[in-house]
């Protein structure tokens, strides 16, 4: 999966969720989206504002996570 694909999928998520994070429920929704959309498995430490709190943070996190695979 390339950067363009990642950006497109996160843009689709953005249309349904104006903000990726803000509270625990939104962080969980963002984490579930990332796991489903990109086939990733997140550990508890990765489900945080730093990684999923904004769509831009989510994009960078997903790109880095996929590169590490």
Secondary structure, DSSP 8 states (H G I E B T S, - for coil): --HHHHHHHHHHHHHH-S-S-SSHHHHHHHHHHHHHHH-----GGG-SHHHHSSHHHHHHHHHHHHHH-
